[in-house]
Amino acid sequence: RPRRRAGVKTLWKRIEHSLAALSDDTLASLRGSVDPTQLAEATSELGRRLPRDLTDSYAIHDGQREGIALMGGYWLLPIERVVAEWRVFKTLHDSGEFAGKPTDSDGGARTEWWNPGWLPVAGDGSGDFYCVDLAPARGGRKGQVIHFAHDEAVRRVVAESFRAWLETFADDLNDGAYRASDGDGLVPV
């Protein structure tokens, strides 16, 4: 019998429990739930329906305060920052800035420098993001999480969904794969 997948709410409880034992600063960096009106406005501007697991997560935590790493140097972006980052990339995309830039994929992600269907949900402050992919390539899955690095041409699929990405993080926390770093959040062991 297949194992029942934990929902986003359960995963956040696991993550919060692990953070309470590991890093009070990181736990305190998590913001409260997103304002539903703000989420609706963001969805409207993005022009795409957001996956349920992503909206469920924002209903619990609207990202984090910037500068406190949660996932190996990346912090979760509040929905207003998701839209702001997406807007910058969309403007560059629409101006032709990325046309002809060579890219590759490990399969499932488009071989484009950037696509308006990619929503940056976690960033490192240096132009690298984890994105929820709403426009996957053939063989990909809508809602998968991809890694976008501003100085690398390969677009990698890192999880089949936002929920699966959170679950991997919760499992990694439980397995001791992260440690607290003096006021900077979590770093991989």
SEVOKE-484512 format. One record per residue (C-alpha): residue number from 1; residue in one letter; x, y, z. Coordinates in Angstrom, 2 decimals, padded with zeros to 5 digits. Example, Ala and Ser with C-alpha at 12.3 -4.5 7.8 and 13.67 -1.06 7.14 Angstrom:
2
ROLUM;lokol;paro;east;north;up
ROLUM;1;a;012.30;-004.50;007.80
ROLUM;2;s;013.67;-001.06;007.14
***
This chain:
189
ROLUM;lokol;paro;east;north;up
ROLUM;1;r;000.00;000.00;000.00
ROLUM;2;p;001.48;003.39;-000.99
ROLUM;3;r;002.40;005.81;001.76
ROLUM;4;r;-000.09;008.67;002.13
ROLUM;5;r;001.52;011.98;001.31
ROLUM;6;a;001.52;014.61;004.03
ROLUM;7;g;-000.37;017.80;003.29
ROLUM;8;v;001.25;021.23;003.31
ROLUM;9;k;-000.14;022.06;006.77
ROLUM;10;t;001.37;018.89;008.25
ROLUM;11;l;004.69;019.57;006.53
ROLUM;12;w;004.83;023.10;007.95
ROLUM;13;k;004.16;021.72;011.44
ROLUM;14;r;007.09;019.32;011.00
ROLUM;15;i;009.32;022.11;009.71
ROLUM;16;e;008.34;024.47;012.54
ROLUM;17;h;008.97;021.74;015.12
ROLUM;18;s;012.44;021.09;013.70
ROLUM;19;l;013.23;024.80;013.53
ROLUM;20;a;012.17;025.30;017.16
ROLUM;21;a;014.84;022.78;018.17
ROLUM;22;l;017.46;024.01;015.71
ROLUM;23;s;017.22;027.76;015.15
ROLUM;24;d;014.89;030.20;016.90
ROLUM;25;d;016.07;032.97;014.53
ROLUM;26;t;015.03;030.99;011.49
ROLUM;27;l;011.69;030.03;013.02
ROLUM;28;a;011.06;033.69;013.92
ROLUM;29;s;011.87;034.73;010.33
ROLUM;30;l;008.76;032.98;009.01
ROLUM;31;r;006.01;035.47;008.29
ROLUM;32;g;002.34;034.91;009.10
ROLUM;33;s;-000.26;033.98;006.52
ROLUM;34;v;-000.70;036.05;003.39
ROLUM;35;d;-003.61;038.44;003.17
ROLUM;36;p;-006.15;036.73;000.85
ROLUM;37;t;-006.72;039.99;-001.06
ROLUM;38;q;-002.98;040.33;-001.67
ROLUM;39;l;-002.81;036.73;-002.90
ROLUM;40;a;-005.75;037.33;-005.25
ROLUM;41;e;-004.09;040.49;-006.62
ROLUM;42;a;-000.82;038.62;-007.14
ROLUM;43;t;-002.58;035.79;-008.94
ROLUM;44;s;-004.34;038.30;-011.16
ROLUM;45;e;-001.08;040.07;-012.09
ROLUM;46;l;000.70;036.78;-012.74
ROLUM;47;g;-002.17;035.80;-015.02
ROLUM;48;r;-001.97;032.17;-013.93
ROLUM;49;r;-003.73;029.96;-011.47
ROLUM;50;l;-001.34;029.01;-008.69
ROLUM;51;p;-001.05;025.38;-007.62
ROLUM;52;r;-003.08;024.49;-004.55
ROLUM;53;d;-000.02;023.37;-002.56
ROLUM;54;l;001.58;026.79;-003.12
ROLUM;55;t;-001.53;028.75;-002.06
ROLUM;56;d;-001.91;026.41;000.94
ROLUM;57;s;001.65;027.24;001.95
ROLUM;58;y;001.09;031.00;001.61
ROLUM;59;a;-002.02;030.64;003.78
ROLUM;60;i;000.35;029.42;006.52
ROLUM;61;h;003.52;031.46;005.88
ROLUM;62;d;003.88;034.38;003.50
ROLUM;63;g;007.57;033.63;003.04
ROLUM;64;q;010.24;034.92;005.40
ROLUM;65;r;012.09;038.04;006.36
ROLUM;66;e;014.97;038.49;003.93
ROLUM;67;g;018.47;037.47;004.91
ROLUM;68;i;017.70;034.46;007.06
ROLUM;69;a;018.42;031.36;005.00
ROLUM;70;l;015.98;028.51;005.29
ROLUM;71;m;016.95;026.07;002.56
ROLUM;72;g;020.68;026.03;001.94
ROLUM;73;g;021.24;029.73;001.37
ROLUM;74;y;017.74;030.47;000.02
ROLUM;75;w;014.85;032.11;001.80
ROLUM;76;l;011.17;031.83;000.96
ROLUM;77;l;009.87;034.90;-000.80
ROLUM;78;p;006.72;036.69;000.36
ROLUM;79;i;004.08;036.77;-002.38
ROLUM;80;e;004.72;040.48;-003.07
ROLUM;81;r;008.39;039.65;-003.70
ROLUM;82;v;007.42;036.70;-005.95
ROLUM;83;v;005.48;039.16;-008.11
ROLUM;84;a;008.24;041.79;-008.03
ROLUM;85;e;010.94;039.31;-009.11
ROLUM;86;w;008.64;037.79;-011.74
ROLUM;87;r;007.87;041.29;-013.08
ROLUM;88;v;011.59;042.09;-013.51
ROLUM;89;f;012.23;038.84;-015.39
ROLUM;90;k;009.09;039.24;-017.50
ROLUM;91;t;010.12;042.76;-018.52
ROLUM;92;l;013.56;041.50;-019.55
ROLUM;93;h;012.00;038.53;-021.35
ROLUM;94;d;009.51;040.72;-023.23
ROLUM;95;s;012.28;043.15;-024.26
ROLUM;96;g;014.20;040.29;-025.90
ROLUM;97;e;017.03;040.39;-023.35
ROLUM;98;f;017.16;036.59;-023.12
ROLUM;99;a;016.65;035.81;-026.81
ROLUM;100;g;019.29;033.50;-028.19
ROLUM;101;k;020.94;032.79;-024.82
ROLUM;102;p;021.93;029.12;-024.85
ROLUM;103;t;020.30;026.91;-022.24
ROLUM;104;d;019.84;023.27;-021.46
ROLUM;105;s;017.58;021.21;-019.23
ROLUM;106;d;017.95;018.00;-017.35
ROLUM;107;g;014.51;017.09;-018.72
ROLUM;108;g;011.08;018.41;-017.84
ROLUM;109;a;012.07;022.10;-017.74
ROLUM;110;r;012.04;024.32;-020.80
ROLUM;111;t;015.31;025.12;-022.49
ROLUM;112;e;014.81;028.86;-022.24
ROLUM;113;w;016.87;031.33;-020.26
ROLUM;114;w;013.67;032.36;-018.49
ROLUM;115;n;009.97;031.75;-019.05
ROLUM;116;p;007.03;033.86;-017.78
ROLUM;117;g;005.54;030.62;-016.42
ROLUM;118;w;008.31;030.36;-013.81
ROLUM;119;l;007.42;031.87;-010.43
ROLUM;120;p;010.41;032.57;-008.18
ROLUM;121;v;009.41;031.33;-004.71
ROLUM;122;a;012.81;031.19;-002.97
ROLUM;123;g;015.87;033.33;-003.63
ROLUM;124;d;019.45;033.67;-002.49
ROLUM;125;g;019.79;037.44;-002.97
ROLUM;126;s;022.25;036.98;-005.84
ROLUM;127;g;019.83;036.32;-008.69
ROLUM;128;d;019.36;032.57;-008.21
ROLUM;129;f;015.91;031.18;-007.50
ROLUM;130;y;013.82;028.11;-006.99
ROLUM;131;c;010.76;028.55;-009.19
ROLUM;132;v;007.38;026.89;-009.39
ROLUM;133;d;007.11;025.95;-013.06
ROLUM;134;l;003.68;026.59;-014.55
ROLUM;135;a;004.90;026.08;-018.12
ROLUM;136;p;006.85;022.80;-018.11
ROLUM;137;a;008.41;021.21;-021.14
ROLUM;138;r;007.12;017.95;-022.54
ROLUM;139;g;007.73;015.29;-019.91
ROLUM;140;g;007.59;017.86;-017.12
ROLUM;141;r;004.82;018.44;-014.64
ROLUM;142;k;002.89;021.66;-014.08
ROLUM;143;g;003.76;022.94;-010.60
ROLUM;144;q;007.17;021.25;-010.47
ROLUM;145;v;010.00;023.16;-008.78
ROLUM;146;i;013.02;024.07;-010.89
ROLUM;147;h;016.32;025.73;-010.07
ROLUM;148;f;017.18;028.90;-011.98
ROLUM;149;a;020.74;030.20;-011.63
ROLUM;150;h;021.45;033.54;-013.30
ROLUM;151;d;024.93;032.42;-014.37
ROLUM;152;e;024.24;028.81;-015.36
ROLUM;153;a;022.52;027.63;-018.53
ROLUM;154;v;021.03;024.40;-017.12
ROLUM;155;r;017.48;024.43;-015.74
ROLUM;156;r;017.08;021.53;-013.31
ROLUM;157;v;013.85;020.03;-011.98
ROLUM;158;v;014.37;019.56;-008.24
ROLUM;159;a;010.89;018.38;-007.15
ROLUM;160;e;007.68;017.25;-008.79
ROLUM;161;s;005.66;019.85;-006.84
ROLUM;162;f;005.98;022.55;-004.20
ROLUM;163;r;004.55;020.10;-001.66
ROLUM;164;a;007.20;017.52;-002.57
ROLUM;165;w;009.88;020.21;-002.26
ROLUM;166;l;008.66;021.11;001.24
ROLUM;167;e;008.54;017.43;002.16
ROLUM;168;t;012.15;016.90;001.11
ROLUM;169;f;013.14;019.90;003.22
ROLUM;170;a;011.17;018.59;006.23
ROLUM;171;d;012.83;015.19;005.82
ROLUM;172;d;016.28;016.79;005.52
ROLUM;173;l;015.69;018.80;008.70
ROLUM;174;n;014.60;015.65;010.50
ROLUM;175;d;017.69;013.78;009.23
ROLUM;176;g;020.09;016.45;010.50
ROLUM;177;a;021.10;017.76;007.07
ROLUM;178;y;021.11;021.40;008.29
ROLUM;179;r;022.70;023.32;011.13
ROLUM;180;a;022.12;026.81;012.46
ROLUM;181;s;024.57;029.50;011.37
ROLUM;182;d;024.94;032.47;013.75
ROLUM;183;g;022.03;034.71;012.76
ROLUM;184;d;022.17;033.73;009.10
ROLUM;185;g;019.66;030.90;009.28
ROLUM;186;l;020.35;027.35;008.21
ROLUM;187;v;023.23;025.93;006.23
ROLUM;188;p;023.67;022.36;004.95
ROLUM;189;v;025.86;020.14;007.10
***
